[in-house]
Amino acid sequence: MDTEESLLFKISTPEDLRKLDPADLVKVSAELRQFIIDVVSSNPGHFGASLGVVELTVALHYVFNTPYDKIIWDVGHQAYGHKILTGRRENFNTNRKYKGLSGFPKMAESEYDAFGTGHSSTSISAALGMAVAANRKGEKRHIVAVIGDGAMTAGQAFEGLNNAGIGKSDILVILNDNNIAIDPNVGALKEYLLDITTSNAYNRFKNKIWNMLGIFGRYGPKTRTLAAQIESGLKSTLLDRSNLFEGMNFRYFGPIDGHDVMHLTHVLEDLKKIPGPKLLHCLTVKGKGFKQAEEHQTTFHAPGKFDKETGEIIITSNGDTPPSYQEVFGKTILELARKNEKITGITPAMPTGCSLCIMMKEIPERTFDVGIAEQHAVTFAAGLATQGMIPYCNIYSSFIQRAYDQVIHDVALQNLHVVFCIDRAGLVGPDGATHHGFFDLAFMRTIPNIIVSAPMDAVELRNLMYTAQLDKNNTPFSIRYPRGCSKTPDWRRPFLEIEIGKARLISEGNDIAILSIGHPGNDVAAVAKKLALESVTVTHWDMRFVTPLDKEALHSVFKKFRRIITVEDGILKGGFGSAVIEFMCDNGYSAEVRRLGIPDYFVEQGTQEELIRECGFNADGIEKVVREMIGATAQRRKGISVQLRGKIKSINK
């Protein structure tokens, strides 16, 4: 891109954008799209969603007086263009990197980020809160929520619409309708929106209305407002069903082309003049302007590095890389489902990400993508379990937080046989604070009736999944595992039942004991082997279960050792290490226990390796603590020895 001739490189803030002629917006949009392609192709991030809202982003910042007017980008992975136009173009190459820009809107990062959004469907509720506050303070500011149609499937979006529709708050909801979240959208809402966008009668009428707006607009805003209201009132007749949004007291406008930046600015200018809750339905294409992203929308949601000329994804790993935990889950649930007809698979809008798509292709009648609806996913699973089915409910760790009440009330309280496969547990990497999954160990272990487990490797994941579906284990069962690769290429072994609450002894020594849960046990094992070369021996237990704990193993540890380390990839407050200390106190033991895990703050973005190192439970961090504890003990022993020798000399005298 020629920066000398570029309009984009002359825009440092939206105020600069608003100085341009309207005719320049087409060029700005083209340059913004190319800039996103240039940067994201070499610095991986969310791609297709931001390309799809380029024109909408330009139009919004051109029409509205941001940051005084507020724009809330739902989910947030569609906000790259917004970040580039709001003073972050020069350091956008640090997006999602350690100590760099967040990949999502973040209030602490910029005054233009009106609300932090990493999870879906929060924008309407937040926008309503801002609009009510503005009214209370007598402020004449516009509040806009940009929500994707995938995010509209979540319950909170409807709760927000329902509440906003009964008031007079001046909010504009923009429905960015591209018919896809990460995977293609599902459910009745998708079909409803499709009806609107494909109704020939309605669209013919809509075109006439907008033509009329252009002809008569010079007679004043009242003419356009009246025409839009006439259009709105006739929609239900033309579509042979009532308009969902009009039924919730939102004035509905559209659908319009979300890639026509000139038309978007005209429409947004008109909507600024209409008071009360409004919804503008924009039709966009995810990945717009990059052929491969348009044709392969799921792949190019977050494709990693790719060739910006050919669209070829750059593969950096070799064929010897062990499988990801996600692949192990996907292939194992299919294998189990072939043998056990009770097994069903459920995911809230993540069939590709969690690999449930593998089972979905072969046994579609027993797999369910319920849309972005975690609460529904859990209670739906509970309903299946009441009828003797064994649902495997796969939810990302950061997303199951949204269904905590359902886990307690609908599953655990009724002691139903639901298997929770908690994906992306621990530190997930560049997605950052909104997506890290480090609370589930702490909050799941507090709930009665639930077995809480975490495999150290792919074989253990496979065997835990097998164990969870056995009839004798007909209780809620949680299995959590991280994003990324396991350490065992030869994972596809015959199934073995794992005794509930039984830990696994990895190594036995005399100097120190290390208790690990989940994937970090691999680093513990590596450290133990390294220290053994120096004649420092470690007893290492892979605990496998947080609930129930292996009390026999813990008794043996506390009877033998006075120096104990716990390692987990979860929050330290209330987590696995806390459970071990509780056991120590409850049983009258006394020992020096050092807990390694995620400290008491929200960890930001970076690679998984960078973040684990920051938190201090990588191999180097574990080894450092072992040496500190052994060294301190040696020093104490030396001091005691000197004191004893002194006393002996005194007695001899």
N, C-alpha and C positions, 0 to 999 in steps of 0.2 A: 504494500500500500504506500503510495507516494504521500508522505506526511506534509509536503509543501502544499499540495493541492487538496488535501483531505479536509473535509468539514469536521469529521469526527475529532481530529486532533486539535481543533480549535475550541472544542467543548470541554470545559473543565467542570462546569456545573450546569444544571438544567436552565439556569438563568441565561447562560450563553446560548443554549438551544433555542430558547424562546425569542432570541434576537433575530433568528433566521427567518427568511421568507417561507411561507407554507410550501412553496414549490421545491424548496431544498430538502424537505423531509424524506423524499424518496431516496435521494443520494445518501443522506445520513443513515437511513435504514440499511441500505446496501453495504455501506462501509462498516456499520456496527455488526452486521451478520458476518462479514468477512473477517473482522477482527476476532470475533468469538471463535470462528473456525481456525484461524491461525494460532491462537493461544491454546485452545483446548486440545488441538491435535497433538501437541507436544507436552502439554501439562494437563493430564487427564482430569476430567470432572464430568458433571452432568452436561449433556450436549444437546440432545434433541429438544428438550423442553424449552431451553432458552432461545434456540433458533426459532421456535414456533411463535414466540411472542415479541419478536423484534419490533415490528410495526406498532403493535399495541403499546410497547414500552415507550417508544418515541412519541407516540400520540399523547399518552398520559402525561409525560413530563412537559410536553409542549402546551397542553391545554390547562393543566392544573398548576397551581403555584406551590410546588413542593419546595422546601419541606413543611411549609405552613399547612398546606393541604396534605393529607396523609394517604399514602398508598400502601396497602398490606398485601404482600405477595404470598398467597397460600402455598404451603409446603416449602417454597423458597428456592427449589432447584431451578425455577424458571426466571430467576432474578439476576442472571449474569449481565444482561444488557442494562438493567437498572443500576448495577454497581458501576459499570463502565461509564455511564452518563453522569454519575453522581460523585465525581472526584477520585475514583479509584482506578482509572484507566492505566496510569503509569505503573502501578504495582499490582495490576491484575494477574501478572505472571506468578505471583505468590499465592494465588487462590488455592485453598485447601492444603497448603504446605505448612510445615512446622513454623510457628511464629508468624505466619502470613495471614492473608485474608481468610475469613470463614467462607465456606462454600454456600452459606445460607445468609439471609438477612439477619443482622445482629445489631441491636440497639446501641450497644457500647462501641460499635465500630463506626457508625455514621448517623448523623441526625436525619438522614434521608431514609434510614431503615426504621420505619414507624413501629414495627413489631417483629420480634424474633420468631421465625417460623421455620421449623425443620420437619415437624410432623404435620399431617394434613388436617384440613377442615376446621381450623381455628380462626380463620380470617373474618368471618361474618360476625362471630361473637365479639372479637376484639374491635372490629369496626363499629359495632353498635355501642360498645362501651365508650369509645372515643367520641362518637357522635353525641351521645347523651351528655358527656362531660362538656363538650363544646357548647351545647345548648344551655347547660347550667351556667356556664361562664360568659354567655353572651357572645361567643366567638363565631364568626361567619366563615367557617372553614369547611371544605369538602373532604369527605372520607370515602375512599374507594377500596374495595376488597376484590382482588383478582384471584378467582378460585377455578381450578381445573375441574372438568366434569368428573374425573375419577375421584377427586376429593369431595365432590358433592354427594357421593354415596354414603359418607360417614354420618352417623347419627348427629354429631355436634353441628354439622352444617344445617341440618333441618331444625335443630333446636334454635340455632341463631336466626334462621329465617322466620320461624314461628314467633319468636320474641320480637324481632324487629318489625314484623308486619303489623303489630297492634299499636305501634307508636307513630310519631310524626318525625322521627329522626331522619335527617337528610343524609342517607347513605346510598352509595351506588355499588351494587355487586356486579362484577363482570364475570360471566360464565365463559371461561376459555374452553370451548368445546372442540377437542381434537380426537375424541372417542378412544383415548388410550391413557393409562396411567404409566406403569412400566410395561405390563402386559395389557392386551386389549381389555377394554372395560366390559363388565358383566352386569346383569341385572335389569330390572324393569325400567329404571331411570334411563339407561342407555337406549332402550327401545323407544321410550317416550321422546327423548331428544332427537332420535333418528326420525321419528314421525314428523316432528316440527321441521327438521331440515330438509325432508324429502317430499313434503306435501306440495304437490304442484299447484293446487288451488290457492293455498295460502301464500306460496312464494310469488305467484303471479300478482296477487293482491298486494303483497308487501312491496314489490317493485313499483307498482303504481303509486302507493303511498309515498315512498321515498322520492319518486319523481315529482310528485305534487309538492313535497317539502321544498325541493330545489326551485320549483317554479314560483311558489307563493311565499318563500321564506323572506323575500324582501319587504313583505307587508307587516313583518314584525314577528316576535317570538310566539305570540298567542296563536298564530296560524299553525306553526309547526307543532306546538303543544297539542292543539286540538286534533290535528291530523294523526299524531302519534296515539292519542287517546282513542280515536275512532278505530285505528288499526288494532289496538289492544282489545277493544271491546268485541271485535268481530272474530278474533282468533279461535275462540272455542267453537264457533259455528263451523268455521272452515276446517278445523281439525277433527271434528266429530267427537271431541272430548273437552272437558274443562281444562283451562290452562292452570297447571300446577302452581306456578309462581303468582299468577293473578289471584288464585284462590287463597294464597297466603298474604294478600294485600300488598304485593309488590307490583309496581307497574312494569310490565314486561315489554322490552323492545328487542327486535331482531327476528330471526338471526341475520347477522351481517357478516361481510367478509372481513375477517380479522387481519388480513394482509394488505388491505387497501388503506394505507396510512392517511391519505387525504380525506377519504370518506370518514374514517375513524375520528379524525380531529373535528369534522363538522358535527358528527353525531354527539361526541363528548361535549362540545360547546353547547349544543342544544340541551343535553341532559343536565348540564349545570344549572339551567334555568328552571328545571322542574323540581319542586320540593318533594320531600318524603322518600320512602324506600323505593328504589328502582333496580331493575335487573336488565343488563344488556347482554344478549346472547351473541357471542362472537365465534365464528367458525374458523379454526386454524388448522394447520398441518404440523404435527410434531416433526421436527427436523427440517422445516421449510428452508429451501435454498441449498441443501446439500443432498444430492440425489440418493446416495447410499443410506443416509439417515431417514429420508422419506420412505424408502423401500423396506428398510429393516429397522423399524422404530424401536423394538425391544432391545436389539443389540446395541443401537446407538443412543440408548437412554444414558448410559455411562460407559462408553466403549473402551476406555483406556487409551493408550497412544495409537494414533492411526495416521496414515499418509493422507494429507489434506488434498492431494491431487487425485489419487485413485480411490480413496476411501478404504484401502486395505488396512485391516487391524494388525498392528505390530505385535507379534508374539515374542516375548522375551524368555520364557521358560523352555526347558528342554523336555524330552519325552520321559525322563526319569523322575520328574517331579511327582511326589506322592499326591493322591487325589485330595480334593478339598473335602472338608467335613460335609459340605452341602451335597456333593456328589455321592458320598457314602450314605447320607440320609436318603436321597432320592432313589438309589438303586436298592437299598435295604428295605425300604417300605414296600416297594414293588414286590420284592422277593417274599416278604412276609405276607403281603396281601394275596399272593397267589396260593399260599398255603392256608390262610385263615380268612374265610369269607366275611367275618365280622369286622375286619379292619377297613376303616375309611380314612381318607386324607382330607384335611381342611387347611386352607390358608387364606388370610385376608390380603388379596391382591398381589401376592408374591410367588406365584407358581414357578416362574423361571428362577428367581433369586434363591429360593429355598430348594429348588430341584424337585418339587412335587410334580412338575410337568412331566417327569419321566413316568410316573404312575398314571398321570392324567391321560397320556397318549394310549396306554394299553387298557386301562380300566376306568374310562371316563365316568361311568355311572356311580363309582364309589369315591370320586374325588370332587372337591368343591372349592372353587374360588368364590368367596363371598363378597368381594369388593373390599374397599378400605373401611372395614367394619370389625375391629378387633373384639368389641364387646359382644356383638352378634355371633362372631365365630366361636367364642367360648361357650355361650349359652346354647347355641346350635349344637355344639359338640356334646353338651350336657344332655340335651334332649335325645340325641342319638344313643347316648350311653344308657339312658333309662330303659331303652328297648333292646338292650343286649348287644348293641354294636360297640366296637372298640375304636373310637375316633382318635387319630393322631393329629393334634392341632398344632400346626407349625406356625409360630409367630416370632418375629424378631424380638430380642430382649427389650430393646427400647420401646417397642410397640405394645408388648404385653403389659407395660405399665398402665396403658389406657384401659385395660380390662381387669384390673386388680379386683374390683368388687365382684365381678362375675366369677373369677377364679375362687374367691372365698365363698360367696353366697350361693352360686348356682352349681358349683362342682364340689368343693371341699366339704361344705356344710352337709351336703347330701351324700358324700362319700362315693362319688360316681367314678367309674373306670374311664377317665379321660387321660390320654397321654399327651403331655405338653412337650413338644420339641422346640426348645428355646434357642433360636438361631442368632448369630451375630452377638454372642455373649462376650463380655469383656470390652477391650478397646478395639474399635473397628477401623481406626485409621483416619483418612482424610475427611470423612463425613463429619467428624468432630463431635462436639459436646451434645448436640441434639440426638445423635445416633449411637453413641457409646452405650453398651449394654452391661453396666456394672452394678445395677441395683437388684437384679433378680435373685441372686443367692441370698441376700439379706432379707428381702421381703417374702420370698417363697418359704424360707425356713421357719418363719413365724406362724405359718398357717397349719392348723391341725389336719391330720389325715393324709397329707401329701408326702410322698417319697421324693426327696430332692437329690438329684445325682448329677455328676459331670464326668465324662470320660476323659482319660488322659491321652487316648489315641483313637484311631479309626476302628480298630478291632473292638475296643471297649464300647464305642458308640454303637457298633453293630450288635454287640451282645446285650447292651442295655435295652436297645429297641426290641430285641427278641424277648428279653426277660419281662419287659413292661406289658406285653400282650398275653402273657400266660394267665390262665383263669385264676390261679391261686393268688395272683397279684392284682385282684380286682379293686383297686383303690386309685385315687389320683396319683399320677406318676410324672415327675418333671425331669427332663434330660436337657442339659444346656451345653452348648459347644460354641466355639468361636468362629469368626470369619476366617477363611483361609485354609491352608493345607495342613493335613495331619503329618505325622512323622513315619507312617508305616505304609510303604507301597504295596506290600503283600497283605492287604487288609481282608481280602475276601476268603475267609476261612469258615469252617463249619461253625454253626451257632453253638454257643455255650451259655447256659444259664448262669447268671451271677447271683449269688446269695445276697438278698436284700440287707443292706447295712454292713456288708463285709468289705473291709479294706484289703489292699493288695500290697504285700511286702516286696519292694523293689530291690533294696539292698539292706544289709545288716552290718552295723559297726558299733563302736564303743565311745566315740568322741562327742557326737551330737546327733540329735534326731530332727529330721525335717518331715513335716506333714504337709502334703500338697493336695489340692483338689483341682481336677481338670487338666487342661493342656499345659499349664506352667510346670507340671510334673516332669515334662521332658527336659526342661532346663535344669531342674533339680537333679535328675538322673545324670546329666552330663557333668554337672559340678561335682557330684559324688565320685564319679569315675576319675575326674581330674585330681581331686584331693587324695584319693586312694594311692596315687603315685607318690604322694608325699607322706604316706603312712598316716594320713588323717582319715578315719573311717566314719562313715555316715550311715545311720539307720534311716532309710527313706520309706515312708508309707504313702502310697497312692490311696487316699481315703475313699474315693469314688462316691461316697454318700455324705451329704451334710445332715440329712434327716432320713433315716436314723443314723447317728454316728456309730462307728464300731467301738463300743465301750471296752471290749476285750483288748483291742489293739492300743487304745488310749491308756488303759490301766498299765499295760506292759511298758509303754513309753514313760509314763510319769514315775513309775517305780524305779526305772533304770537311769533316767537322764535328768539333769538339772539345767540343761541348756536345750531349748526347743525352738524351732522356727516353723511358722506356718506360712504357706505361700498360696495365693489365690489371685485370680484376675477379676476380682470383684471389689466393691467398696469395703474398706476395713471396718467401718462402723456397722456393727451388727452382722457381719459376714461370717465366713467359715472360721477365721481366727478367733472371733468373738465366741463362737460356739465351743471351741477348744478351751478357751479360758473359763467359760462357764462350767464346763466339765471339771476342770482343775479345781475351781472353787467349791463346786457342789460335792466333790469327793475328798476334800481336805488335803490336796496336794499343794506343794510349793515348788515353783521352778521359775527360771528366767525364760520368759516366752517373748520372742520377737515376731511380730506379725508383718508380713510383706504383702502388699496388695495396692489398691488404688486409694490414695489419700482423700482427705475431706475437702475436695474442691472439684469443680467441673473441669475436666481435662479438655483441652482444645484439640485442634486438628493436627495432623502429622502422619507419618507412616506408623504402622503398628510398632515397628522396632524402636523408633524415636520415642514414642509415648510410653512404651513399657520401660525403656531405659529411664525416662523422666520419673516414672513412678517407683523405680528401684527394684523391680522384681524380675529383671532379665538375668541371664546367667552371671554376668559380672556383678550385679547387685547382690545376688544370693551368695556368691563366693565371698564378697566383701564382708557381709554380715557374719558368715560362718567364721572367717578369720578374726573378725573383731571379738566375737563371743569366745572363741577358743583362746585367743591371745589374752583377753581380760582374765579368763580363768587361770591361765598359766601364770600371769602376773600375781594374781591373788595367792596361788599355791606357793609361788616363790617367796612372797611376803610372809606367809604363814610359816614356811620353812625357816626363814631367817629369824622370826620371832621365837620359834621352838629351840633353835640352836642357841639363841641368847639366853633363854630360860634354863636350858641344860647347863650352860657354862656357869650361870649364876648359882644353880644348885650344887654343882661340883665344887665351887669355891666355898 
